């Protein structure tokens, strides 16, 4: 069945698809806000199947990141890691360290500790006969078509969670971006389905957030009052620090062969897309709000250009250029507000602003050398 606005949930379940959607950033963003359940009466369920999937995905990320790092270090070898360089030890630590192999498992373990996750042993709650019955009868989460064997992990998670929920008489809110999960939850008496992670976290906060701050903020923003304008300016200041010197990937077009030589960017503009704020986490003296923002940045990038010499069969350098580009994107931002949440807007401070989906690449357009006459 679909989630009910008036229903009280005693547990939250987060599918692997949500971890992937949020970049497996266990320590920050919305995934980091699962820490709020550690000392609460709400259970954060982490079935061992999902734990294993997340660990595997993290390991793949570590491997690809290590390969990218090793390539970058090797490319810089002639100038940074030559024979006798003082930096060779640093390269060895980064590439050859045994700690890299255990990063994924250590992050999962720390995540479980920080969030107080209840690691569900699916084997204790799963009936093999029930699992096979679901499989052969094409019952959700098994689809009638496609490779049903790929849906076994989902089926194991959902059937085990269902059994746990019935045993403990608890309603579970499941967060996923998966049609098979949705179909299963439609027929479940104990598990409801929701796709938006922020909406899910908000359901556990809005009923217990007894302060006047949010309604005061929205009403003053709508009237463009001075305190509200100042509050937005303070968000802007935090975003300026967040984007100061950020280095997105450089994209461009050119009739010449080009290589990126580095860039740095800064915030140029910001505005709130709407006033549909969600309470992601809160306590007596702080609240974390999710806001939708439209963010503009400027980036200065350096590029080297060359052309291919068909006789020497080599690339010949043509020089370098420095150019700037502008980009705009929309993202959710998490704004942590602390202070007297039942006072005026001037009684609170903005402790942190985090961009949930920051821009990762900027297109600099067409690159051309700037030829000048000698007299210029």
Buried (B, 14 or more C-beta within 10 A) or exposed (E): EEBEEEEEBBBBBBBBBBBEBBBBEBEEBBBBBBBBBBEEEBBBBBBBBBBEBBBEBBBEBBEEEBEEBBEEBEEEEEEBBEEEEEEBEEBEEEEEEEEBEEBBEEBBEEBBEBBBBBEBEBEEBBEEEBBEEBBEEEBBBBBEEEEBEEBBBBBBBBBBBBBBBEEEEBBBBBBBBBEBBBBBBEEBEBBBBBBEBBBBBBBBBEEEBEBEBBEBBBEBBEEEBEBBEEBBEBBBEBBBEBBEEBEBEBEBEBEBBBEBEEBBBEBBEBEBEEEEBBBBBBEEEBBBBBBBBBBBBBBBBBBBBBEEEEEEEEBEEBEBBEBEBEBEBEBBBBBBBBBEBEEEBEEBEBEEBBBBBBBEEBBBEEBEEEEEEEEE
